[in-house]
Amino acid sequence: MAFTRRALLAALSVCPICAGVARAAESGSPHWSYEGHGGPARWGSLEQGFAACSVGNQQSPVDLDGAVTAAGAGPALAWKPDAFRVTNNGHTIQADVAGDAGAATIGGKTYMLRQFHFHAPSEHAVAGKRSAMEAHFVHAEADGSLLVLGVFLVPGQVNPAFAKIMATAPKAAGAQALDGALDPAGLLPHARSVYRYEGSLTTPPCSEVVDWNVLAAPVEVAQADIDAFRAIFPMNARPIQAMNRRFLLRLN
């Protein structure tokens, strides 16, 4: 899960904990990447503020195998179409909310949708298997906590929402507004069974403030659009992290 400077600064009024991430963006933090000297194995040592990447015990992503079936449901979504601003931030393609894109509610808390972005391959796995891609819908609550909804993307039929985003996405660092409102629900499957656990951001500073909800059913997108993303970001997925003593639930 990644944040751009623009999205983080917009969210600070409702997400005080995000301020630490924004300060890192403002202060010219060390370059991190998905391979080489700045790769995941070294994130925790790049600067003091990234320490959770190496010493945290509730890190993400994880393998979702072995979840315990439990009563309940995933977040209730009340999203709205929005003219998202599509950004290439050097780590992913991200759609930042331009106005009001609605919210997600779970456990009596309401989190506002701030942005969504993509990883290839998927960051979460199921029984060791990763999907072609994964979308992360990032929501923030006034107390500083985050809710992220993950959606697996697999090759198949054209998905108009993803196709529109990739047609707009800059191939180099930069941003471009969509030419009209897009309904983010177009990137959701019909079935809403969800894996739920407490975890972290999947990029530095790896803060352990995330209520993760990953939908079990995937969404089909065109192989050509997957290829277009991977032409920009061939690989931008963090390695699987230890589950440790956390609960992993499967809610239907």
C-alpha positions in Angstrom: 0.0 0.0 0.0 1.6 3.3 -1.1 0.9 7.0 -0.4 1.7 10.0 -2.5 2.6 13.4 -1.0 -0.6 14.9 -2.4 -2.9 12.3 -1.0 -1.3 12.3 2.4 -1.4 16.0 2.9 -5.1 16.0 1.8 -5.8 13.3 4.5 -3.9 14.9 7.4 -7.0 16.6 8.8 -8.7 13.2 9.3 -5.7 11.1 9.8 -3.2 12.4 12.4 -1.0 9.3 12.3 -0.5 9.8 8.6 1.4 13.0 9.5 4.5 10.9 10.1 4.3 9.6 6.5 3.8 13.1 5.2 6.9 14.3 7.1 8.9 11.6 5.6 7.8 12.7 2.1 8.6 16.3 2.9 12.0 15.7 4.4 13.6 14.0 1.5 13.7 10.5 3.0 16.2 7.9 1.6 15.1 6.4 -1.7 13.4 3.0 -1.2 12.6 0.6 -4.0 11.5 -3.0 -4.5 15.0 -4.3 -5.3 18.7 -3.5 -4.8 20.1 -1.4 -2.1 16.8 0.3 -1.3 14.8 -2.9 -1.4 12.4 -4.4 1.2 15.2 -6.2 3.1 16.8 -2.9 3.9 13.7 -0.6 4.3 14.0 -0.7 8.1 17.6 0.5 8.1 17.2 3.3 5.6 16.1 5.8 8.3 14.9 5.7 11.9 11.3 6.4 10.9 11.2 3.2 8.8 12.2 0.9 11.7 8.8 -0.8 11.8 9.6 -2.3 8.4 12.1 -4.6 10.1 11.1 -4.8 13.8 7.3 -4.6 13.6 5.3 -7.8 14.4 2.1 -6.9 12.6 3.5 -6.3 9.1 1.7 -6.7 5.8 1.2 -8.3 3.3 0.6 -11.9 4.6 -0.5 -15.2 3.1 -4.2 -15.5 3.7 -4.2 -19.3 4.0 -5.6 -20.8 7.2 -8.1 -18.1 7.9 -10.7 -18.9 10.6 -14.3 -18.6 9.4 -16.2 -16.2 11.6 -19.6 -14.5 11.8 -19.9 -11.0 10.4 -19.2 -9.2 7.2 -16.6 -7.0 5.7 -16.9 -3.2 5.5 -20.1 -1.6 4.2 -19.2 0.5 1.3 -20.9 3.8 0.4 -18.6 5.0 -2.4 -19.4 7.7 -4.9 -18.1 8.4 -8.5 -15.3 11.0 -8.5 -13.0 12.6 -11.1 -9.9 11.0 -9.6 -6.5 12.4 -10.3 -4.3 9.5 -11.7 -0.7 9.8 -10.5 2.5 8.0 -11.3 4.4 8.5 -8.1 7.5 6.4 -8.9 6.2 3.4 -7.0 2.7 2.8 -8.4 -0.2 4.2 -10.3 -2.5 5.8 -7.8 -6.0 7.4 -8.1 -6.3 10.3 -5.6 -9.7 11.5 -4.6 -10.5 14.9 -6.1 -13.7 15.6 -4.2 -15.8 13.2 -2.1 -15.6 9.6 -3.1 -17.6 8.2 -0.1 -16.7 6.0 2.7 -16.5 2.5 4.2 -18.0 1.5 7.6 -17.1 -1.4 9.9 -17.2 -2.0 13.6 -19.1 1.3 14.1 -16.3 3.4 12.5 -16.5 5.2 9.3 -13.4 5.7 7.1 -13.3 8.1 4.1 -11.9 6.8 0.8 -8.7 8.8 0.1 -7.1 6.9 -2.8 -6.6 3.6 -4.5 -3.5 2.1 -6.2 -2.1 -1.1 -7.6 0.6 -3.7 -7.1 1.9 -6.3 -9.5 1.9 -9.1 -8.6 -0.6 -9.1 -5.8 0.9 -8.4 -2.4 -1.3 -10.8 -0.5 -1.2 -14.5 -1.4 -3.5 -17.4 -0.8 -1.8 -20.7 -0.1 1.4 -19.3 -1.5 -0.2 -18.2 -4.8 -0.2 -14.5 -5.8 -2.6 -13.1 -8.4 -1.5 -11.0 -11.4 -2.3 -7.7 -9.5 -3.9 -6.3 -6.5 -5.8 -3.0 -5.9 -5.7 -1.3 -2.5 -8.5 1.1 -1.6 -7.2 3.3 1.2 -9.6 4.9 3.7 -8.8 7.1 6.7 -10.6 7.7 10.0 -10.5 10.8 12.2 -8.6 8.9 15.0 -5.7 8.2 12.6 -6.5 4.6 11.8 -6.7 3.3 8.3 -8.9 0.7 6.6 -7.6 -0.8 3.3 -9.8 -2.9 1.1 -7.7 -5.2 -1.1 -9.0 -6.7 -4.4 -7.2 -9.3 -6.5 -7.0 -8.6 -10.2 -6.7 -11.5 -12.7 -6.6 -11.7 -16.5 -9.9 -11.9 -18.3 -12.5 -9.6 -19.7 -12.0 -5.9 -20.0 -12.8 -4.0 -16.9 -13.9 -0.5 -18.0 -12.8 1.2 -14.7 -9.3 -0.2 -14.8 -9.0 0.4 -18.6 -9.9 4.0 -18.1 -7.3 4.4 -15.3 -4.6 2.8 -17.4 -5.5 4.9 -20.4 -5.0 8.0 -18.3 -1.9 6.8 -16.2 1.3 8.8 -17.0 4.1 6.5 -18.1 6.6 8.7 -16.2 6.3 10.6 -12.9 3.4 13.0 -13.1 -0.4 13.2 -12.7 -3.4 13.5 -15.0 -7.1 14.0 -14.0 -9.6 11.6 -15.5 -11.8 13.2 -18.2 -14.9 12.4 -16.1 -16.2 10.8 -12.9 -15.4 7.1 -12.3 -17.2 4.8 -10.0 -14.6 2.9 -8.0 -17.2 0.2 -7.4 -16.5 -0.9 -10.9 -13.3 -2.6 -9.6 -15.2 -4.8 -7.1 -16.4 -8.4 -7.4 -20.0 -9.3 -6.9 -19.2 -11.7 -4.0 -18.0 -9.9 -0.8 -16.5 -12.7 1.3 -13.4 -11.1 2.9 -10.3 -11.9 4.8 -9.7 -9.6 7.7 -6.7 -8.9 9.9 -4.7 -6.1 11.6 -1.6 -5.1 9.8 0.5 -2.3 8.4 1.3 -0.2 5.4 3.1 -2.3 2.8 5.6 0.5 2.0 7.8 2.6 4.3 7.3 3.6 7.0 5.3 0.3 7.4 3.2 1.8 10.2 1.0 -0.8 11.9 -2.3 1.2 11.8 -4.2 -0.7 9.1 -7.5 -2.7 9.4 -7.0 -5.0 6.3 -10.0 -6.4 4.5 -9.0 -8.4 1.3 -11.9 -9.7 -0.8 -11.6 -13.4 -1.6 -13.2 -13.2 -5.1 -11.1 -11.6 -7.8 -12.0 -9.2 -10.5 -11.2 -9.8 -14.1 -9.2 -7.1 -16.1 -7.8 -7.2 -19.6 -4.4 -8.7 -20.0 -3.5 -5.7 -22.1 -4.1 -3.4 -19.2 -2.1 -5.6 -16.9 0.7 -5.5 -19.4 0.4 -1.7 -19.6 0.9 -1.4 -15.8 3.8 -3.8 -15.8 5.5 -1.9 -18.6 5.7 1.0 -16.1 6.1 -1.1 -12.9 7.4 -4.6 -13.7 7.3 -5.5 -9.9 6.1 -3.5 -7.0 5.0 -6.0 -4.4 6.5 -6.4 -0.9 7.5 -9.9 0.2 5.1 -11.9 2.4 5.5 -11.1 6.1 5.1 -13.4 9.1 1.6 -13.6 10.6 2.9 -14.0 14.1 0.2 -14.1 16.8 -2.5 -12.3 14.8 -6.0 -13.4 14.1 -6.9 -14.0 10.5 -10.6 -14.2 9.9 -12.7 -15.1 6.8 -16.0 -13.2 6.9 -18.9 -14.2 4.6 
